[in-house]
Amino acid sequence: MTHRGRQLQVGSLARVEGEGALRITVQDGTVECAELNIYEPPRFFEAFLRGRGYT
């Protein structure tokens, strides 16, 4: 019995700050890769960071 690799790709996500995508690759029943990409900066993110250290 052989298992095929499968990939689940979500092109667009709602309810995230900005816009993003989720990509999950499963090989032989094991998650090989999971990527969440936010490709639009969140609104007011700069104001949230104002006065805070980079760490």
N, C-alpha and C positions, 0 to 999 in steps of 0.2 A: 504494500500500500504506500503510495506516495502522497505527499501533501504539497499542494501548490502554494506559492507565495501569494499573498493578497495585500492590496493597498487600499486604504480608506482615505479619501481626500475630500475635505469639506472646503469648498471654494469661498464661502462667506459665512461669517459668524455674526450673530446679533448679540446685543447686551454686553459687548466689550467696549471699553473706552477707546474710541476710534474704530477702525476696521481691521479684521484679521482673517487668517485661514489656519486650519488644522490639517496636518498630514500625518497619518500613522501607517507604518509598514509592518506587516505581520508575516513571519517566515516560520513554517512548521509549528504554528501555534504559539510562537514567541514574538513579542513586540520587538522588532529590530530597531525601529526609529520612530520617534514621535516629535513632531515639530509644530510649534505654535508661532506663527508669524503675524505680528501686528505691523501693518504697512502704512498706517496713517497715525501720526502722533496724536495722543489724547488731547482733548480740549482742556485748556487751563493748566496743563501739566507744568509749564514753566512757573506759574504762580505757586503751585504746590511745592516746588523746590526752592523758592526764594528764601534765603536766609538759612538754608540747611547745608551741611557739609557734603562733599561728594561721596563720603563713605557711609 
